[in-house]
Amino acid sequence: MTSAAVFVMALLATTSHAVDVCEAPCTLIEIADDGSYSVTMLGQDSRSTPSINANIVDGQVFDIDGDGSDERVIIDDRESAFGSVTAVFVDISTGEPFIAFQCQATTVDAVQEECTSWYNGLEASQLADALDRVHASTRVEGALDWETQYLLIPNITTQSSMMLAIQAVELARAQRTITNGSTEALEMLREASLFREQRALRFTFAD
C-alpha cells in the first residue's frame, strides 16, 4: 500500500463498504489523499489499476463479459449526459486487477441492466458497417458534415477500439487454454488485458 492511502476496503463478494484488511490473495480498493481510488490485488503478482479521480458511491459484483468470472464493479459519482454515475468493471480473473470496461449509467440501481446492454451492444458486424460509412464519408471531396465529424467518427472509432481490445483478451484467454497456461501465454493475456484497460479508460469519455 502507498503512503498516500487514507484507508483500504476489501471488495469481495459483497457491496459492503466496511473497512477491512484481508490476507493475500484478495482484492482491495485504495483511496488516496486526493480522493482518487484504485484497485489492488494482493498476492504473488501484486498490481494496482490506474487511479480514477472520483468518489465511490457503491459497489457490485457480476459477470458482464460472460467468462464465468465475476467482475468487481465500482460505482463512482462521475456524471455524464447518460446519467449520474459511472461504473468501473475490474477483471481479476488473471489474479491481477485490470479495468475491463467503463459504463455511464443513469442511477446506481440501473448499472447492471444498462451496462450489460451497453457492453453487449458492441457487436463486430455493426461496428464494421459503421466503419464502412466512415470510410465512404472521408473519401469524398469537400468538408465533412457536422454529424460525421463530431458524432459518427468519434463514437465509432472509440467503440471499435474497445471492441478490438475485448477480442484481444478473448483470443489471449483461448491461447492460454490451448497451451496449458504457459508463461508465454500468460504474458500474452496480461498484455491484452493492459491494452483493454487502456481502451476502457477512454471509452465514451473520449467522445
KABELDA-V158793 format. One line per field, one symbol per residue. phi: phi as a letter, one per 40 degrees, with the letter a starting at -180 (. if undefined). psi: psi as a letter, one per 20 degrees, with the letter a starting at -180 (. if undefined). burial: + if it has 16 or more other ideal C-beta (glycine too) atoms within 10 Angstrom, else -. A space follows every 50 residues. Layout:
phi = ???
psi = ???
burial = ???
This chain:
phi = .cccccabbcbbbaccbccabbcccabbbbbcdcgcbabbbcicbcabcd cbcaccbaaaaaccbgcgbcccbbbbcccaccicbbbbcbcbccgbcbcb abbcbcacccdcccccccccccbdccccccccccdcccbbcgcccdcccb bccccccccccccccccccccccccccccfgccccccccccccccccccc ccdgccc
psi = qriipgrpqpndkrjqkppqpqqqprpqppprhjiqqrppopbgnpqqrq qpnrppirqrorohjkjippqpoppajpqaiiairppppopjhijqppph qqpprgrghigggghggggiimpgghhgghhhgggghjkqqrqqrggggi gggggghghhggghhghhggghgghhghjkkrgghghghgghhgggghgh iiphii.
burial = -------++++--------------++++++----+++++++----+++- ++-+-+-+++---++----+++++++-+----+-++++++++++-+++++ +++++--+--++-+++-++--+----+--++--+-------------+-- -++--++++++++-++-++--++-++--------++-+++-++++++-++ +-++--+
